[in-house]
Amino acid sequence: MKWSEFFTSSVGKKFVMGLTGIFLILFLVVHVGINACMWAMDGGEMFNKAAHFMGATVVIRILEVGLFVGFFIHIIQGLVLTFQNRKKRSIGYQVPMGNAGSKWYSRSMGLLGTIVLIFLIIHWKQFWIPSRFTDMSEATYESGVPVHDLFGLMKDTFSQLWVVILYVVACISLAYHLLHGFQSAWRSLGLSNNRYLHLINAVGVGFSIIVPLAFAMMPISMYFDWVQ
């Protein structure tokens, strides 16, 4: 089979989904780590410096381009696979299998992914675009180097209850998306050893709970003034 035929086949598309999925999981690890700096209780200094480092480092900026490409490939392939699976099941089962056949979130990856996509567009508009393309307010610390005051922008943004609710709903959707997607990504790359799959499933469940919960607690903490 030619490479072009592999990537247009069902197996190839699932392989790309798995590869981009793992790349995005690694991004979540970095992103939640950077954002967790907001809990340093230092007026946002550590968070703003960390965000400045991510935005001013050439290698990080190059990886940022790859991140956007990964997002779009993952989304497009996900939608294609969803439509193909629905087309194959157009006749449907005579007796609905429900969770006996698969978990509801496994059957709802398209919907969950769409919710996360809508959230991402809003998130980029609220934070990424202002930090890259507008004259944001700046903060200066002992180093004397002015940095974007993203901490202040977070406090302003998360003072609105509807934004906090939106982020929490998106984090819940992300949790269920990861609950299936984490282990599915490794299966798509060909991992079939039951011993390792049990370990990955366990890690995936923990990751799917801890990371979205941490993200959800960020706007909640800001809204209730738990961070200063």
N, C-alpha and C positions, 0 to 999 in steps of 0.2 A: 504493500500500500504506500502511495506517495504521501509526503508530508502534507500537501495541500488537501488530499482526500482525508487524511487522518483528522485534521482540524475542522473539517466540515461534517465529519461523521458524529453520531450521537456520543460515542466513546470519547472522541476528541474534544467535543464541546464540554463534556463533564470533566475531562482532564484540565481544561482551561479554567473552568469554574473552580475546581479544587485548588489549582495553583494560585489564581488571583485571590481566592478566599483566604488561603494561608498568609499571603502577602498583606491582606487587609487586617487579619487577626494580629499580625506583628505590628502594624500601624496602630491598632487600638492599644496595644501594650505600651508603646511609646507615648501615645496621646494621653492616656489616663495617667501615666507617670508624670508628664509635664504638668497637666492640669491639677494633679494632687498637690503641687507646690502652693496652691492657693490656701491650703490649710496650715501654712507655716506661721500664721498669726504675726506677720511682720509688715502689715500694710500693703501686701502684694509685691514686695521687693523681689523675693525669690521667684515668684511666678513670672513677673515682668522680665526679669533677667533671663530666665529659661526660655520664654517665648521669643525674646530678642535673639538669643543664640540660635534658635531654630530658624528664625527668619533671615539672619545675617550670614549664615554658613553656606558656602557655595554648594557643598556636597548635599546638604539637606535640601536646598532649593531644587537641585537636580532630581533628587528622590521624590520631591513634591510633585514634579511633572509626572514621574512614573506612577505616583499614587493616583493622580487624576485619571491617567490611562487605565490603571488597574480597576478603578471604580467603574468606569464606563464599560470596559470589557466584561466585568463581572455582572453588571446590570443587564447589558444587552444579551449576553449568553443566558442569564437566568430567565429573562422574559421569553427568549426563543425556546428554551427547554420546557418552560411552563406551558406555552402554547402547543408545542409538539405533544407533550404528555396528555393534555386535554383533548387534543385531536384524536389521539390513539384510544382514549377512553370515551369517545363521543357517544357510544352506545350505552355505556355505563353498566353497573352491576344491577342484577335483578333485585338483590337484597343488599341494602347499604351496609358496608362492613364497619363503618365508623372507626373507632380507635382499635378495633380488633385487627384491622389491616395495617394501619399506621396511625401515628399520633396526628392530631388535628393541625399542629404547627408544621409537621412535615408536609401536609397537603396544602398548607397556606403560605409557603415560602414566597410566592409571587406577591401576595398581598402584604406580607410583613416587609418584604424588600421594598415595595412601593412606598409604604409608610416611612421607612428609614430614608428613602431617596428624597421624599418631600421635606423631611426634617433636615437633611443635609443641605438642600438648596437654601432653606431659611437660615441655617447655621452659617453657611458660607457668606450669605448676605449680611448677617449680623456681625460676624467677626473677621472672617478671612479677607473679604473685600476691603473693609475699612483699614485693616492692618497692612494691606499691600498697596492700595491705590488711593487712599485719602489722607488728608493731613489730620492725623489723630492727635489728641492731647498727649503730652509726653511727661515722663517722670525722670528725675536725675538723682542718682544715689552717690555714694562715696567715690565711685570710679570716675564720676564726672561725665560719663557718656549718657546722653539722653536716650531713653527707650520708650517705646509706645506703652501707654498706660492701659494695657488690656484688662488689668485687674479692675480699674475704674469703669471700663466699658462693661465688664461682666456685672458689676454691681448695679449699674444703670439698667442694663438689659433685664436682669433677673429681679428687678423691683416690680415687674409686671406679672401678675398672677397667671394670665393666659399663656405667657411664654414659659413659665415654670411648668404648667400643666402639659403644654406641648412637648417639652423636653422629657418629662416623666413618661408620657405615653410612648414617645419615640424610644426611650430606653427599655421599656417593657417589650416593645416590638423587637428591638435589637436582641434582647435576652432570648426570646423564643426563636428568633432567626438563627442565633448562634447555637442554641440547644440542638438543633438539627444540623446546621451547617458546619459546626466544628468537626464532628466525627465524619460527616459526609465528605468533607474536603479531603481527608486522608484516604477514605475509601476510593474516591475518584482518582487518586494518584496511584492506586494499585495495592494499598496496604490490605492484606487479607488475613494476616496472622491473628488468631483470636486472642492470644495472650496480650499482644500490643493493642488490639482494638479495645479490650476491656479497660486498659490503662488510659487510652485516649478518650474513651467515653467518660471515665471518671474525671479526668482533667477538664474535659469539655463542659461537663455539668458545672464544675466549680468556676470555670472561666465565665460561663454564660450567666452566672449569678453575680459573682464578685465585680466584674468589670462594668456591666450595665448599672449595677447598684451604686458603684462609685460615681459613675457619670450622673446618675439621677440625683445623688446627694449634693452635687455641686450647685445646681440652681436652687435647690431647697435650702442649702446652707446660706446662700446669698440672700434669698428672700426673707429668711427669718433672722438675718444678721448674726449668724453663728460664727462668721469669720470677719476679721477686722484687718 
